[in-house]
Amino acid sequence: MVTGDVVKYHLLEALSAAVAELDGDENLSRRLHAETKMRLISMSEEEMWELAMVTCPPHKTFEQVYVGFKEAIDKLKVSASEWMKDMGSYDSMQGEER
């Protein structure tokens, strides 16, 4: 996946989650946030490095941003059992309403 695609997917999911949250659809918002987290923890080292280069603020080095990503992703992996259930909860609820 190229950097532009990585950034695009993260932005689209974040925007969609925010819209769902504003519309009062908390379950969809949680699912979209969980999908974003899943995409983050499945990124390759190369994708993380490219994303760090694209999002690096002027007052930090690419290495600092990359290390920050790695630390954040490690925390996401540790807490995966807490947020992964949100990925399936919206689908199952939608099925019940049909």
C-alpha positions as CSV (number, residue, x, y, z in Angstrom):
1,M,0.0,0.0,0.0
2,V,1.4,3.4,-0.9
3,T,1.5,6.2,1.6
4,G,-1.3,8.2,0.0
5,D,-3.6,5.2,0.4
6,V,-2.6,4.7,4.1
7,V,-3.3,8.4,4.9
8,K,-6.5,8.3,2.8
9,Y,-7.9,5.3,4.6
10,H,-7.1,6.7,8.1
11,L,-8.7,10.0,7.2
12,L,-11.8,8.5,5.7
13,E,-12.3,6.2,8.7
14,A,-11.7,9.0,11.2
15,L,-14.1,11.3,9.3
16,S,-16.8,8.5,9.0
17,A,-16.5,7.7,12.7
18,A,-16.8,11.4,13.6
19,V,-19.9,11.7,11.4
20,A,-21.4,8.6,12.9
21,E,-20.7,9.9,16.4
22,L,-22.4,13.2,15.6
23,D,-25.4,11.4,14.2
24,G,-25.7,9.5,17.5
25,D,-24.6,6.1,16.0
26,E,-22.1,5.3,18.7
27,N,-21.9,1.6,17.7
28,L,-20.9,2.5,14.1
29,S,-18.4,5.1,15.4
30,R,-16.8,2.4,17.7
31,R,-16.6,0.0,14.8
32,L,-15.0,2.5,12.5
33,H,-12.5,3.4,15.2
34,A,-11.7,-0.3,15.7
35,E,-11.2,-0.8,12.0
36,T,-8.7,2.1,11.9
37,K,-6.9,0.6,14.9
38,M,-6.8,-2.8,13.1
39,R,-5.3,-1.1,10.0
40,L,-2.7,0.6,12.2
41,I,-1.6,-2.6,13.9
42,S,-1.3,-4.4,10.6
43,M,0.9,-1.8,8.9
44,S,4.3,-2.9,7.7
45,E,7.5,-1.2,9.0
46,E,7.8,0.5,5.6
47,E,4.2,1.9,5.7
48,M,4.8,3.2,9.2
49,W,8.0,4.9,8.1
50,E,6.3,6.4,5.1
51,L,3.4,7.6,7.3
52,A,5.9,9.2,9.7
53,M,7.5,11.0,6.8
54,V,4.1,12.4,5.6
55,T,2.8,13.4,9.0
56,C,6.0,14.7,10.6
57,P,5.7,18.2,12.1
58,P,8.5,20.6,11.5
59,H,9.7,20.5,15.2
60,K,10.3,16.7,15.1
61,T,12.5,14.3,13.2
62,F,11.1,11.4,11.2
63,E,12.7,9.0,13.6
64,Q,10.9,10.6,16.6
65,V,7.5,10.3,14.8
66,Y,8.2,6.8,13.8
67,V,9.2,5.8,17.3
68,G,6.0,7.4,18.6
69,F,4.0,5.4,16.0
70,K,5.7,2.2,17.1
71,E,4.9,2.9,20.8
72,A,1.3,3.7,20.1
73,I,0.8,0.6,17.9
74,D,2.4,-1.6,20.6
75,K,-0.2,-0.1,23.1
76,L,-3.0,-0.8,20.6
77,K,-1.8,-4.4,20.2
78,V,-1.9,-4.9,24.0
79,S,-5.4,-3.5,24.3
80,A,-6.7,-5.3,21.2
81,S,-9.1,-7.5,23.2
82,E,-10.9,-4.4,24.4
83,W,-11.6,-2.8,21.0
84,M,-11.7,-5.7,18.6
85,K,-15.2,-6.8,19.8
86,D,-16.4,-3.4,18.5
87,M,-15.6,-4.5,14.9
88,G,-18.4,-7.1,14.9
89,S,-20.9,-5.6,17.3
90,Y,-22.4,-3.2,14.7
91,D,-22.9,-5.9,12.1
92,S,-24.6,-8.1,14.5
93,M,-26.9,-5.3,15.7
94,Q,-27.8,-4.4,12.1
95,G,-28.7,-8.0,11.5
96,E,-31.1,-8.0,14.4
97,E,-32.9,-4.8,13.2
98,R,-33.6,-6.3,9.7
